[in-house]
């Protein structure tokens, strides 16, 4: 059982550090909405903004503070008295307010305010003390801690603790450190700094080298009990530690990381999508946990394994992060098992031989399309059902020549009662030329009553479903076909209707076998 000592606090800074991503500015109402979602999903601390930055930021932090029901509401402040006072004004109405003050402590960052070590140490003592006199919940951060000299880092951390900071955050501001260093740094600070055992150590990692999540989890192993993170890993440059990644890593791998968070993980997907929308920063498809492909499977081997046992290729349930279920993506790598399962979901059952025939057509379609959608499968299934008759006529090949001038030409090879015949015909358009070629090879008296084309999916590679209705001596037959190529779909639908017409003719005329229409011999 996880004890309170093993509880890891989640500090979300989407509204502060996340919003600092160039182009990611959110409106006032959007900030309020995201804060409400964060509060509702169980985030422990919400860093609502940087109150001194602008009047808009101040108003947003202030209103979020007044609305919060569960989370600690935190504002950021530089190591300046004016910043800290403004921050306090913004968060003071929260049920649980926090002031977070910081200063850059590495040699590069000390040069910005042009302070000596002693001058900076004095400022840290002064500003943390001032913040603590205003608020009993103070967090302090030595910016660029991972590149700060060890002796100076331990010195300023001790000063901040003695001045009243209850949380010491150790930022890897530029994403420079590695997991083994992250864990060791926290572990040594807790062991060597006087008073360190009485405060909460936090970790704040950036993803410049792609190690933010690993560094945060390593810091927890080293003794940190607060992770600073953002939804979708939003943040400056390469972003921050992604909330969804650390939370789900702790949930899934509790066997080796026995730490708990208070996050309702079923709300992760919803807030991820809302943050992506309001920030304008789309989530990459292969992003861990919340990417479009995170629970999607296209490989036939993977799909077969998933259908037999989801744990074969999924280490967490999609429902745990707020998704309805696994997405079996139908593409060129999908196998028969996945196709059968998808068709069953759509209400279609086929015998093995029928499925084999349909699978060949499915593979041909998948080679031409990036993704095969449900509507594509429905069109194929209906086409398969339509073709479950004795086909006297079968299209073997079709080549159409189109130009801006003159009639169009269709070169058709048609199997008629097992004999392959070829004809070339012209028409007013590729479909007209194709129908003319069919009529030349198989003369008939049927009249075209309906020709209808519909795109069943979106995009330039969309399948077209063509419906044809023919009438002959009072007999009516319809045919349909679905193909990515509209002309091919038209030819197949036309031939399908002819086959149905012939079947009806044979059923109504017992002597049909000796009255079959004489067809043109191949040249």
N, C-alpha and C positions, 0 to 999 in steps of 0.2 A: 504493500500500500504506500502511495506517495504521501510523504509528510509535508507540512507547511514549509519546512526547510528546503524541500526539493521543488517548491513552487517557483516557476520562472515567470516574472512579470513581463507583459508585452506592452512596450512603449511605442505607439504608432506616431510617426512624424510625417505622414502623407501630406498633411495640410501645411506643414512648414518646410521641411527639407525636400519633400516630394514636389511641392509647388515651385521650388526654386529651379526645377528643370526648365531650360529655355523653351518657352512656348506652352508651358503647362499651367498657366495662371487660371484659377477658378473664380467664378463669380461668387458674390456674397451668399446667395441662396444655395449654390452648389456646395460651398463649404459647410453650410449648416446641415445639408442633406447627408454629406459624407460623414460628418461628425456624429450625426444621429445613428447612422448605420454602424460606425465603429463602436459606439457606446452599446448598441444593441447586440453586437456579436461578442461582447465580453472583453474588449481591449481594456487593460488596466489603467494606462495613462495615455491621454491624447494630447500631443503637442499641437495646439490649435493655431499657432502662428508666431509671428515676430512683431509684437505690438508697436514697437518704436518705428518700424519700417514705413508705415503709412497709416493714415486715418482709417482706410478701409480694413487693413489688417487688425487694427485695434478694435474696430467695431465687430469684426467677425469673431475674434477671440472672446470679447466681452459677451456677445450673445450666446456663443457656444457654452461659455462658463455658466450662464444663467439657465441654460436648457438641460445640461447634462444631468442624467439620473444616476449613473453608476461610476463612471470613470473619473479618475483624477484629471483635471484640466490644467495643462501646463502652458506657460508662455516662455519664449526665449528672450534673453537679454544679454547684451555684451557686458563686460566688466566695467560698467559705468553707472554711476548713481542714477542719472537721468533715465537710462534704459530700464534699470531695475524698478524705479518708481512707476514708470509707464506700464511695465509688465504687471506689476501688482494691481494697478488700477483696472487692468483688463481682466484678470483672473479672480479678483477678490470675491466676486459674488458666486463663485462655484462652491458646491457643497464640499469639495476636496480640491483646493487650489495648490498649485506648485509653481515656484519660480525656478527656471533653469538658466543659470548664468555661466558664461564660458570666456576663455581667453586662450590664444595660441601660445603654447609653451615651448615648441621646438626652436632651434636656432633660427630657422628661416622665418618662423612666425613671430618670434620676439623682435625681429628687426622691423616689423611693420609699425608697431607703436613706438619703436626706438627706445625700448626699456632695457635696463640692465637686469640681471637675474634678481638682485635684491629689490629693485624698484617694482618688478612684476610680482614678486612674492608679497610685497607690501600691499599692492593693489588687490591681489587675490584675497588677502585677509580682510581688507577694508570692505570690498564689495560683497563677499559672502556673508560677512557679519551684518551688513546692512540688509541684505535679502532675508537673513534669518530673523532679524528684528521685526520684519514685516509679515513673514509667513513661516509657519512651523514646518513646511515641507520644501526644502531647498535641494536642488541638484546642481552639481558643479562639474564642468568638463574642461580638461586641459586639451584644447584642440591640437591635432597632430601629435597626440600622445605617443604613438608608435615610433615616431622619429625624434622624441625628446630624450636627452641624456638621462640615464637611469638615476643618477644621484639627484638631479634636479626634479625629475618626475616624482620621486618618493618624497622629496622635500615639500613640493607644492600640494601634493595629495594630503600630506599630514596637516599642512596649514588649513586646507579647506575643511577637513574633518573637524579640526579644533574650532574653526569659526562657525560650525553648525550645519554643514552640509550633511544630509542624511543619505544621499545617493551620490556616488562618485562614478561618473561615466568616463570610460576610456575610449576615445574615438580613434579609429583608424581612418583619419580624414581623407587621405588620398588613396586608400586601398592598397597600401604598400606591404602590409604584413602577411605572414603565412600562418596556417592553423597551429603549427607547433609553437610558433612565437606567441600567438594570441593566447593560447592556454597558459603558457609559461609566464607571460606578463601579468595576467590576473592573479595567478597562483602566488607569484613572488610579492606582489603588492599586498595581498591579504596577509601573507606570512611576515613581511618585514616592516610595514608601515604601522606605527602605533595607532591604536583605535580603529584599525581597518575592520576588525571582526564585528564592530558595532554598526557598520553601515552596509548599504546594499551597493555592490559593484555592478555596473552596467557596461554593455559593449555596444558600440556604434560603428558599423563597418560599411565601407564603400566597396563597389564591385569592379574597380578599375582592372584588376587582374582576374576577375571572375571567381573570387574566393570569399565573397561577403558572407554567404550562408555558412560555408565551412568555418570561417573565422569566428562567426557568432556562436556556432555550436561548440567549437573548441573552447571559447571563452567561458561558456557555461560549464564545461568539464573542468575548467580551471577555477571555478568558484563564482563566476558572475551569475546573478539571479535576476537580471533585467536585460532584455534584448531590445534595442532600438531598431525599428524597421519601418517599411512602407508597403502599402498595397501594390502588387505587381512589380515591386522593386523600384518604383519610381524614385527619381532623385537626380542630383547633379551628375554630369558626365555619364558614367556607366551605371549610375543608380546606387541605391542602398540595398541592404539586406531585405529580401522579400519576406513579408510577414507570412504568406501562405507556405513558403518553403520551410522556414524554421518550425512553424507550428506543426505542420504535417510530418516533418522529420522526427520531431519529438513524439508525436502520436504513434507513428508507424514503428519507429525503432526504440520503443520504450524498453526493449530488452537490454540494450546497451547504453541508453540514455534515459534513466528512470526519473524524468522530470515532467511536471505537468504544467499546462497553461489553463487559463479560464476561457479560452476561445471556443465559441460555438462554431465548429468547422463547417457545419452545413450551410452557413451563410457566406462562405468564402467566395464562391463563384459569383453570386449576385453582386457583392460589393466590388469584386474585381472588374466586372463588366461596367458598373456605374463609374468607377474611377477612370477606366479607359475612355468612357464616353465623355465625361466632363473635362478631363485633362487633354483630350485629343491625342493621347498616346496609346495606340493600338497594342494589344498583347501579341507577341510573336506566336505563331501557331504551335511551335514546339516548346513553348515555355512550360517549365515544370508546374504541375498542379492545375494551373488555370489556362494553359494554352489550349487552342482548339483541338490539337492532336494528342493531348495528355492522356485521354482515355479512348482514343480512336485506333482501330486496327484495320489494316488493309491486306497485309500479307496472308496468303491462304493458310500457311502453317499456323500463324498466330490466331487467325480467326477460328480454325478448327479446334485449337486448344482452348480458346476462350469459350466456345460453345459447349465444350465438355466440362470445363472447370475454369471459372474466371481467374482463379488464383494462379493459373498457369503463366499468365503474362501480366497480371495486375497485382501490385503489392498493396493497394488500398482500394476501397470501394468508391466508385464515383459518387454514390449517394452521400458519402462522408463529407464531401466538399460542396454538396448542394446540386449535383447533377442528377438527372433522372436515371441514367444508366450508361453502360458502355455504348460507344458508337462503332458499329461494324461498318466501316467505310467500304463501299463497293467500288473497286477499281480493277486495274488489269492484273493485280497480284492476288485477287480474291479466288478462292477455290469453290468447288461444288457444294461443300458443306455450308459455307456462308451464303451462297446463292439460294440453296434450299431453305435455310433458316429465314432469310429475308423474305422470300416468296411466301412462306408460311405465315409470317407476320402480316403480310399484305392480303392474306386470304386465298392463296393459290397453292394447290397441291398437284404435283406431277409425278407420274411413275418414273422409274429410273431411266428408261429409254427416252421418255419425253424430256426429262431434265437434261440428259446428255445432249440432245438436239438443241435445247434452249441454251445450254452452257456454251456451245460452240458459237452461237449467235451473240451471246453475252460477251464472250472474249473478243470477238471481232469489234463489237461496239466499244468495249473498254479500251481497246488499243487506239481508238480514235478520240476518246474523251478522257479528260483528266480525272473526272469523278462521275460515277454512274449514280443518279439520284433515284428515289423511290418511283417517281413518275416514269422514269426510263424503264424500270423493271416492270411496272404495270403495263406499259406499252408492249414490252417484249412478251409478257405473259399472255396478254390478249392476242397478240400476233401468233403466239404458239398455239393457243386454243383455236384461233381461226384457221390455222393450217392443219389441224387434226382431221383432215379428210384425205381421200385418195386423190393426190395431185397428178392429174394427167399432164398438166403443163408446169414446167419448172424453169425459172430463169437461171441460166448458167453464167452468162456474162453480159455486161451492158457497158457500152462506151458511147458517150454523147459528146459531140463537137458543137460548141456554141461560139457565136461571133456577133459583132455589132451590126453586121450587114448580112442580108440573105437569110434563107431558111436554115433551121438547125437540123443536125443530122444525128441519127441514132443507129449504132451498130449493135445488133442484138443476137445472142445465141440462146435459143429456146429449146428445151427438151419437150417433145410432144410424144406421149406414149412411149418414152424411152429412146426416141430418136432425136439426136441433136441437129437442129436446123439453124441456119444463119440468114439474116436479112439486114439490109441497110435501107432506112427510110428517112424522109424529110418531113418537117412539119413547122408550124408557126410556134416555135418554142421547143425546148427539150422534151417536155412531157408529151406534147402532141406528136412529136417525131417518134417517141418511144411507143406510144399507143399504136401508131401507124405501123411500126415494125412488128408488133405483136399480131395485129390484124392481118398483116401480109403473110406471116408464117402460119397463123391459125385463123383462116377466114371464118367469120361468124356474123350473125344478123343482130347481135345485141346492141342496144342503144345506151349511151352513157347518160344517166339521169342525174347523177350527183358526183361531184369531185370536190373534196374538202381537205384542206391541209391545216394542221394545228401543230404548233411547237409545244412539246410537253415539258420541256425544261428551258431554263434561261441560258443565254450565252450564244456565241457564234457557233459553238459545237453542239448546240441543242439537237435532240432528236426531233424528227418530224413524224407525226402520225398522219397518214393519208387514208381517207375513207372514200370508197368508190361504190356506186350503186348502178347496176346494169339491169336492163329489162329486155326480155325476148319472148314473144308470143304470150304475153301475160305473165310470164314467170319473172320474178324479181330476185336478184341475188346481190348481196353486199360483200365487199372485201375490204380489208384494212391491213396496213403494214406500218411498222415503225423502223426508221433508219435515220442515221445522222445526215445522209444524203437524201434530199427531198425527191430527186428524180428516181433514185433507186426505190425509195418507199412507194412512189407513185406506180412504178412498174409492177412491184410485188403486189400492191393492193389490187391493181387491175387484173393481174393474172389470178390472184386469189378469188376475185369475184367471178371470173370465167370458170374456174374450177368448180365453184359452188353452183354456178348455172348449169354446168354439164352434169353435175350430180343430180340436180333436180330434174333435168331433162331425162336422165337415165331412169330415175325412179318413176317418172310419169309415163315413160314409153318403154315397154318390155322389149321391143325390138331395137332399142337404141344402139346396141353393140354392132348391128349391121347397117346403122344409119349414121355412123359418125361422120362428122364433117371432114371432107378431104382437105388435107393440109398441103402446103407447098413443099416440094422436095428441095433439099439443100442443093445449091449450085455446085 
